[in-house]
Amino acid sequence: MKRYRLLTLLLALSTLGSWAQVPNFIDEVDPNIGAAHSRWFFYTPAANPFGMAKPAASTDGHYGNKWGWEAVGYDQRHTSIESFVNFHEFQIGGVAVMPTVGNLQTIPGTLESPDEGYRSRFSRETELAQPGYYRVELDDYGVLAELTSTPRVAFHRYTFPETKQAHLIFDIGNRQGESGAVTDAFARRVSESTFEGFVQTLPEYVKNYQAGAQVKMYFVAEIDQVPAGFGTFIGEEVHASGESVQGPGCGLYFNFETEAQESVTVKIGLSYTSIANARLNLQTEAADLDFDQAKKQAQDYWNSMLGRIAVEGGQAEDRVKFYTGLYHALLGRGLASDCNGAYVKNNGAIGQIPLDEQGQPLYHHYNTDAVWGAFWNLTQLWGIAYPDYMNEFVNCQLDVYRDCGWLADGIATSKFVSGVGTNFMGQVIASAYNRGIRNYPVDLAFEAVLKNETGWQNRPEGVGKADTQVFLERGYVPYAENSAYYTGSSAVASQFSASHTLEYSFSAYAAAQMAKSLQKDTAYNELIALSSGWEKLFDPSTGFITPKDMDGNFLDSFDPYQVWRGFQEGNAFQYTFYVPHDPDGLIGKIGRDKFNERLDALFLKAQETGFGGGKTIDAFAGLENVYNHGNQPSLHISWLFNFSGAPWLTQKWVRQICDDFYGTDGIHGYGYGQDEDQGQLGAWYVMAGMGLFDVKGGSDVEPNLQLGMPLFQKVRIQLHPDYYSGTEFVIEVKGDPTKQHYIRSASLNGNSHTSFQLPWNEFIHGGHLILKASDKPNKRWGIE
């Protein structure tokens, strides 16, 4: 059979430099950081970078969650594992496996009473999590469980004790994590050791944003042993020797008689399109692989991807934070297309990615949580070290646009799952174009970007920005109470009016810059006018961005600490600084000295709560604080001092956030149980660790990176040869960055560099930036 390549990105193993393969970067990653109170997609160490197959331990996955976003899945504080689940994405979960010994049980049981089901107690001492591999001993059964994967195939290996009552439970028809309710499921045995099926679910975000749509997951599994017996079940109703079963709660079981230390390995091919393509994915990626070979391949791939950014020196703890953050940035937003290029369209039909002359897909599709705030972390990182992935991501979004006529902010198998009812996909595409990442139809891309900013007629709720029309008419969105849980918006007003005005102003600016580059003058003039909408909500009497009512008046009883009244997941203290495309304009309105005093005082106050929600374990902890690093709207603020003539304060506070907010244990990882959002907080740390950031998120025609002090002695960034002319960009610190947190002076390629900005065009040509470190701020550097 012809072998399709696993992923375009796998070429990194041979094409992106030999030095990336020398260090074992996976040793610097600790997947258990932040694993208490984490999201469904957070804990999947056995996956490949951007993989579809994400087999992982689940401690409470079948509990689900009410609104589709709350912490669920794996929690380091729990003491029992209920199963190992193979699909883990935003709004996607399903196909669970559990090995047991003793009497057959077919329900998972509860955390409080694990003996009532097939779950098992476990000990942290026997658990090992690495990128590409996971193992744990199930104490109740004496079974060693191991997981690894290829991009679309999950590998499970279970080593049993001597017993005549070994079982593998395949729980197909139960809710898993963010999956929502199961509406249908099916499984059947097709040979002695092969079985197949599907599960169909109704995730909460799909239910809200695209009524009538559902998510379907397919699988084909092969066991390397011939079972001694088998059967089916629905809930606790068991049918011995049953060969097929259908309906919510359904599953299969297989019985084995094992010798001591005898292993049973299962390969599970996965797909979102069909059983036939799940089988094709299995045959293409794993037909000739055993477990240990798949593990080595996965870990080699992880080393290659992590090694695109190599750091030296610094504190050992900071290197762990850095590479764990990078691991999370590469883990999320996984494959949604098959090895032959098949993918699910928004309407449920099957689409086909174009093929090259060898019959290979030109790119791949990916599921994604919303890109709200991703321009201050993920997309910057993709542009720097993973432009190949960013280009694929754009092509995927353009296919969604072709299929349904709109860009989608978040997608689960192409179904609309807009995170917060906004839509920054146009900004992402414009920033890719501005960075020179353009291997897609540019005219179509701009058409989609422009429609995302200005299209309001027949705009589906699922693509976000329900209040686009009023923004276009007034230049801002007025405030009105709205109880819609996810969006809070209508065509005439929004519960989140002020934050939407700021966000739409920013994304309009990004689109305007793309229009300018393409010489689309009419579109540019319209968009650039919209980008100043934030000014209409700036109240000079208070110095705050303030919502306006339907009559155009600033709201009475305004409280800058108040959340949800005009501001989404934040308040006026945080959102007043949300003018990333025009920091000079904002600084001018406040006054430079007052701006610096106010912002410095803000961080002094924020430090009291660790720059987040303190030690409160909650995703929304910190929303009412003056700064909240645990959520997207604040993530650029510490870098604004660069624009206000005080870059040493950016150097100070970025380092303090890295030290205080980020931790290295299960509870204190990304704040205390705050929302890591598919790599966003991890990617921010990586950017800060390199001393690079772009407040504008790549929105300018000619982007710049702003400079800070790296956490490490040396940072080496590989530049992708298909996109950039340079080979690598090296940042070197002269001095001790662990103690000296300020930039005394800088040179670029041997020439003095006095600006806090590094032009993107210089970065992609490669170079050597030397920063001389000091333990005292140099208040003259970076202000010219």
N, C-alpha and C positions, 0 to 999 in steps of 0.2 A: 504493500500500500504506500502511496506517496505520503511523505511526511511533511506536514506544514510546520513552519517555524513556530516556536512557542510564543515569542513576542519580539517585536522589533527591538525592544530594549535589551534583550539578551545579547545582542551584538556588542553591547558594552564590554562583555567579557574578553573580547579580542581586539576591539577597535579603539578603546579609549585609554590606552596607556598601560604599560606593564606594571608601573609602580603601584597602581591602585590595588593590585592583587597581593602585594607582599604583606602589609599589615593585616591582622585579623580584626577588622573593625567591629565584627559582631561581638567581640569580647567586651567592647565598651558600651554595649546596649543592655539595659535592664528593663525588659517589658513589664515588670511588676511595679515600676514606678507609676504612681497615680491609679493603681488598679482597684482601689476602694472607691465605691460610688462613681463608677465610670459608665460611659455609654455602651450600647450594644456592640458597636463596631470597634471599640477601643482595644479589646484584649484578644488578639488573634496572632500570637507569635509564630505559629507554624506556617503562616501564609508566605507567598512570594510578594515582592514589591508589586503593588497595584494588582494583586491577583484576584481572580474570581473565587477560587477555592480558598476558604479561610476556616479550616477546621480548628476548633478551639474548645476548651473546657467552658462549661456553663454551670453556674451555681444556682441560678434562679430564672433561666430563660423562659420556662413555660409559664411563669407568672405574667409575662408581658408588662405593658404599662398603659396608663389611661389615655395619655395624649400623644403617645408615639415618640417622645423624646427623653423621658425620664430615665435615670440610671437603671440598667437591667443587664443581665447576662452573666458576667463574672465579677465577683466582689471579693477582694482579698480578705475581708473580715469574716466571710462565710467559712464553714467547716466541712461542708459536703459538696460534692460535684454530682449534678443530676445527669449530665450527658456531655457528649462532644458533638457540637453542631457545625455543619459544613458551610452554610451560607451566613455571612455576617456583613451586612451593608446597612446604610441608612434606609430604614423602612423595609428591609429585606432580611428574612431569617427562616431557616428551615433545614430539614433532613438531619435528625439527631441519631447518634449511635451510642450505645452503652453496653460494655461487657459486664456480665454478672456471673456469679457462681452460687449454686444452691437452688432453692425453689424459684420457679419462673415468676417474675413480676413484670407487669406491662404498663404500669403508671409510674411517674417519676417520684411521687412522694413529696414531702414538704421539708423545708429547712428545719422546722421545729421537730419533725418526726421522720427522719430519713429512713427508718426501717419499714415505713408504710409503703415504700416504693422501691424502684430499682437504683436510686441514688446511693452514693457511697461516701463515707467519711474519708478525709485525706489529711495529710500532714504537710506543712510547708517544707519540712526537711527533705522530703522525697521529690519535691517539685523542681524542675529545671525548665526555664523558659529562655530561648534564644531566638533571634531572627531565623526563621526557617525550621525550627524544631521545638517541640514541647514534650515533656514527659512528666508523669506523676504516678505514684502508687496508690491504688484504690484500696484503702485499708480493710474495708468490709469484705473484700473478695480476694485479697492477695494477688491482684492483677496489676501488672505494670502496663500503663497506657502510654503510647508514643504517637505523635502526630508529625507529619510533614506534608509537603505538597509540591506540585508543579503549578503553573498559573491557573489551570482549569481542572485539576484532578487532586482530590484529597487522598492522602495515604494515612491509614490507621494501622498500627501494629499493637496487638494485645498479647502479652505473655502471661499465660495462666499457670496456676498450680496444678498438681495432679488431682483430677476430679472427673467424675462421670456426669457432672451437672454444670458444664460451662455453657454460657449462652451469649449470643450477640443480639441485642435488641435494636431494631431499626424503627425509631419512632418518627413516622412520616407526617401524621395528620394532626399534630399539636402545634399551637402557637409557640413561636420562638422569638424572644426579644421584642424587636420593633415590628415584627411581621404583621401584627393585627390578627384578627380572627381568621381561622382557617375556614374557607368556604367549600373546598373539595380537596380530596387527596386520593391517591391510588398507588398501589404497589403490587407487583406480581413477580413470582419466581419463573425464570425463563430457562434455566438449566440447573444442574446440580449445585452450582456455586455462583450463579449470576442472577441478578434481579434488577428491576427497573421500576420507575414510577414518576410521580410528580406530586407537588403540593401547591395549591392555589390559595392566596391569602388576600385580605382586604386591609392594608395598612391604614392607620388613622389619617396620615397626611394625604394619601391617595383618596380616601373617603371624602375628605374635605375639599381637596383641590381639583379632583377629576372624578366626579360622581359617575359610577357605573364601571370604572376601570378596576382591574385587579392585577396582582403580581403572581406570576407562575414560575415555579422552579422545577427543573427536570433532573433526573439522575439515572445513571447506570452503574451498578456496583458489581465487582468481582471479588470473591473470597478465594484465598489460595489453598483452602482445605475443603474437603467434601464433608458437609455437616452430617452428624448422626441422625438428625431430625430437624423438622422445621414446622412452621405454622404461621397463622395470622392472628391479629387481634384488633378489636376496636375498644379502646378503654381497657376495662378489666375482662371483657368477654373474649375468650381465647378459643381458636379453632385449630386444633392440632392437625397437621398435615395439610392445612389450607394453603393454596398456591396463589391466590389473589384476593385483594380486599380493597374496598373503596369507601370513602367518606371521612369526615372529620374524626380525629382520634385514632385513625387506622395505623397499622404497622405490621412488620414481619419480625419473626424471631428465628434464630438458628441455634441448634444444640450441638455440642461437641463433647467428646470424651478426650481429655488431654493428659499427657504426661507432664511431669514437673518441668517447668521452664519451657513449655511448648508454646510457640507463637502462632497466632492467626493474623494474617495481614489482609486488609480490605483496601482496594482501590475504588474510588468513587468519582466517575466522570460527571461533571456538572454542566448545565446549560440553562439558559433562559428561553430558548426557542423550541426545543423538541427533545424527545428521548433519542431520536436518531443522531442529533448533534451532540448530545451528552456522550453517546457511544463513540462518535467520531473523535471528540476531545480526549476521551479515555485512550483510544487506540493510538491517536497521533502523539500524545504527550507521554504516555506511560506504558505502552504495550511491552517495551523492552526494559523497563526500569523496575528494580526491586526497591524496598524501603530505603536502604542505606544509600543507594545511588541517587534516589530522589532527594534525600536529605543533603547529600553533598552538593548536588546541583543547585538546590535552593540556597544553601549557605554560600556557595561561590557567587551566586547571583547577588545576594545581599551584600557580600563584601565588595563586589564590583560597584554596585549602586551607592553604597555608603562611602566608598572610596573616591567618588568623584570630588569629594571635599575632604582633604586630609589635614588634620591639625596636629601640631606638635607642641609639647610643653604645656604650661598652664597647670592648674590643679587637677588631680585625678577625678575629683567629684564633678568638676565642670566638664571634663571630657565625657563622662557618663551622661550628664544632662544633655550635652550637645548631641551625641550620637543617638541617644534615646529619642530626643526631639526630632532628629533627622529620620530615624526609623518610623516614627508615627507619621511624619509628613509623606513618607513613601508607602505607607501601609494602606492608607485610606483611598477612597474613590477608585474602586477596583473594576476589573474587566466586566463588560456586559455583552461582549460579542464572542462568537465561537471562533475556532481556529480557521474555519473556512470563510469567515467574514459575515456570517448571518447574525442578525440582531433583531430585537423586538422594536417595532415602531410604536409611536405614541398611541395609535388606534388599535394596537394589538396584532396587526399583521406582521409578517416577517420581512424585514428589509435585508439588503445585501450591500455590504461595503465594496467599492470597486476593487478589482484585482489587478495585480501587475502582470507582466508577460509570463512569469513563472506560476501564475495562478494563486499568488499570495495576496492577502488583504493589504491595501496600501496604508491602512491605519487600523486602530481598534476603537471600540466604544467602551465607555466607562460610566458606571453609576456615580452619582455625586450628591452629597448634601449641598445645601445652598452655598453660594460663594460670597455670602454676606461677610465682609471683612477680610476675605482671602487675599485682597490686594496688598495687605500689610504683613503678609507672611508667605502663604503657599505660592502664589503666582510670582512673587519676587524670587523665591527660591527656585521654582521651575525655570524661570527665565535665566537665572544664573547658571545652574548646573544641570537642568533637565529640560532643555528646550525641545527635545524630541518628544517627550511626554506632553508638554504644553501644546505642541503643534497637533498631536493626535487629539488632545482634549478639545481644541478648537474645531477640528474636522468633525468630531462627534457631535458637537453642538450645532454645527451647520447642517448635519443630517437631520437632527431634530427639527431645525427650521424648515428644511425642505419638506419634511413629512407632515408638519402640522401648521406651518406658517408663522411660527413664533419661536423665539429663544426661550429656553426654560431655565429658571434659576437653579433648580435642583431636580434630578430625575432618578427614578427607580425603575429600571428597565424601560426607560423613555417616558414613564408616566410622570405627571407633574407632582412634585413634592416640594414646592417652594417653602423654604425654611420659615421666613418671617413675613412673607407677602410683599417683598421687594424684588428686585431683579438686577443684579450686577453683571450678568453674563456679557452684556455689551462692553462694559469696562474691561473685562478680562480679555475679550477678543481685541479691542482697541489697543490694550497694553501689549499684547503679543505682537501685533502689527508694528507698533512703535519700537519694539525691541528688535525688529528685523526677523521675527519668526513668522514666515509668510507662505508656507507650503500648503496652500489651500486657495480656493477661488476668492480673490480679494474683493471683487465687485459684489459677490453674494454676501460676503462677510460684512461689508459696509451697509448693504441693504438691510441685513438683519440687525445690525447695531443701531441704525437710524430708526427702524421700526420699533425697536425695544424702547427707545427714548421718547418717541413722538406718536406712536400708534396707540389709539385708544378705542377706535371703533371695533366692536365685537371682540374686544380683548378678553380671552378666557381668564377666569379667576386664577387658574393654576399657574399662569406665567407671572403673577404678581403685578404690582403697581396699578391697582384698581383705581387709584386717584390720579392717573396720568392726565386726564382731560382738564381737571381743575388746575393742575400745576401748569399746564400749557396756557390756560386762559389767564390766570392771575400771576404766574411766576412764583407762586408759593402754594402750599396746601393749607387750607384753613382747618381749624380744630372743631371736631364734633364728637361727642361720645358715641362709641360704637362697640357693641358687645360681641362682635364676631371674634372668636377666640384666636384664630391664627393671623388674620390680616388687619382687623380693626378699621377697615377702609371701605369707602364707596366712591362713586364717580364724582362726588361733590365735596367730600371732606374726609378726614381721618382722625382716629383716636391718637395716631402717632404723627400728627401733621408736621411738627417742627423737624423731627428726625428725618421724615420722608423728604421734606424740602431740602435739607442739607444733603441727603444721599442723592437725590435726583439732580441737584446742582453739580455735584461731583461727577456723576456718571455722564451728564450732558457735556461737561468739560472734556472728558476722555473721548467721547464720540466726536466732539468738535475738532480735537487735535487730529484724529484720523481723517476727518473730512478735509481739514486744512492740508494735510499731506497729500491727499488724493485730488486736491484742487476742486472740491465740491463746495463752491463759494456760498450758494444759497443755503445749503444745509449747515455749513459752518456758521453763518451769521445767526441762524435760528438757534443753534445749539449753544453758541458762546453767550448769547443773550440769556438763555435759560440758566447758564452756569452761575450767574450772579444772583440767583433767587435767594440765596442765604442772606444777602444784605437786607432783604425786606423783613426779616425776622430778628435782626440785631437791634436790641433796645439800648440806645446810648445812655439812657438814664440809669440803667443797672449794669451794663456791660455784659449782659447775657443774651444768648439766643432765646427768644420767648415766643411761644405759640400765639397766633392770632385767631380770633373767633370768626364767625361767618360774616360779620360786618367789617372785618379788617382791623379790629382793635386788639391790642395786646390783652391777654387774659387777665382778669382780676384775680386777686389772692394768689399771685404767682409765687411758688416756692421752688427755688433752684435745686433742692434736694429731692423733690417729688418725682417718682417714677410712674410711667404709664400715662401721665397727663400731657400728651403732646410728644412724648419721647418713648421709643421702644427699647426696653431692656436697658435703660439708663436714665440720666437726668440732665438738667441744664448745665451743671458743673462739668460734666463729661462732654456733652454734645456741643457746647459753645466752641470747643476747639476743633469741631468736625468741619473744617474748611481746608482739607488737604491740598486742594488744587490752587488755593489762593492764600497761602499763609501770610504773605506780605500784606494783603488786603485786611486780613483779620488783625494782624499786629498793628497796622495803621489805625484801625478803628479804636483799639484799646490803648495804644501808645506803647512804644517799645519798653520803656522802663517799667511801666505798670504791668505790662504783659509778663515780663520776666519775674517781677516780684510776686505776681499772682500765681504764676505757674510753679515757681519754686515753693511757695507756701502750700500749694495744692499737694505737691509731692511730699513735703514734710508731714502734712496731715495724713496722706495715704500710707505713709510708712508705718503709721501706728497700727494699721490693720493688714500689714504685709502686702500692701498694694492690691489687695483683693477684698475678700469677705472675712478677713481674720481667720480664725480657726473653725468657723462654722462650716460644716460639711454639707454643701448645697450648691447646685449649679448656679443659682441666682443670688448667692451670697455676694454682697458688695454692690448691688444695683443702686442703692441709695447713698453710696459713698461718693466722695469728690473725684475719685479715680478708681477704676475697677479693671485690673489687668485680666481678670477672669472672663471678660466678655469683649467682643470685637470693637465696640465704638471707641475704646480708649487706647487702642494698641499703637497709635502713631504719636501720641501726645508727648512722650518723653523725648522725641526726636525734633520737636518744634523749636527748641532752643537754638538749634543750628541756624534757623532763619531769623532769629531775633537778636543776633549779635552775641550770644552767650553759649557757644558750642561746648564749653567746658561743663555746663550744667547738663547737657545731653549725656556727656561722658560719665558724669557722676551718677545721674539717676538711672540710666540704662543699666549700669553695673549693679546698682543697688537692687533694682527689680530682679535681675538675674540671680542675685544672691538670696533675696528674701522670698520672693513669690515662688520660685522653682525649688523643689526639694527632690530627695532621692529615696523616698519610701512610698508605701502603698497609699497612705493617707495624705501626706504632704508631697505631692508630685507637681501637679499643675494647680497651684493654690491648694486649697483643701477641698477636694471633691468638686472642683469647678469644671466647666465644660471644655474639653480639649478640642472638640469639633473637627474630627478627622484630620488632625495634624496642624491645625492653625496655631495653637499656643506653642507646640514643639517647633514649628518652622520659625516663629518669631524669635525663639531662643537661638536657633541656628544663625539667623541673620544678625542678631545682636552679638553672638559669639564671634562672628567674622568681622564685626565692626562695620557692617554695611546695611543700609536701609534706604528706602525711597518713600518719603511721605506721600508723594503723588501716585505711588503704585504703578509707575510706568505710563502715566497718562499723557506726559508731554510728547510732542513730536520728536524731540531729542531728549530722552530721559537722562536723569542723573541719579547717582547713588550718593547718599550722604554718609559721611564717615563718622565712626566712633572708635573707641579703643577696643581692639579684640581681646578676648579672654585668654588667648594663646600666644605662644612665642612665634609661631608661624602657621599660616593658613595657605594651603595650595588648592586652587580650584581648577579642575580640568574644564577646558572649553571644548564644546562639542564641535568636531570638525565639519559636520554637515550644516552648521548654522553660523559658526564664528571663525574668523580668520586666524585668531591666536591659538596657541596650544594650551597655555595655562596662565592664570593670574595668581601671583604670589604676594601675600601680605606678610611682612616681617616686622616684628616689634624689637626694637633695640632697648633693652632694659628688662624689667620684671613686671609683666602685665598682671601678675597675681597681687602685687603690692602697689604698683604705679599705674593708676587708673586714668591718667590724663595724657593728652597728646602735647608734647613740647614742640615738636616740629615734624615735618613730613617731606619725603622726596618721592617722586614718581619717575622711574626709569633714569635715575641719576640727576634729575632736575628738581629744584625746590618746588614744593607743592604747598601753597598757602591757602587754598580754598577748602572749605568743608565739603565740597562737592567733587565727585569723580564722574566725569561724563561717561555715559553708557558706551558710546562709540570708542572710547579709549579702553574701557574694560574689556570689550570683546576682541580687541586686537592683542590682548595679552599684555603682561607687564609685571613690574616689580615695585610694589609700594612699600616704603620703609617708614615706619612711625617710631619716632623716638619718644619713649615714655618718661613720665615724671610723676612724682607723688604729690605735686602741687599743680594747680591749674595754670596753664598759660593763657591768659585772657586776651592775648593779642593774636594767637593762631586761629585761623579759620574765620576771621571777621572781615577780611578784605574782599 
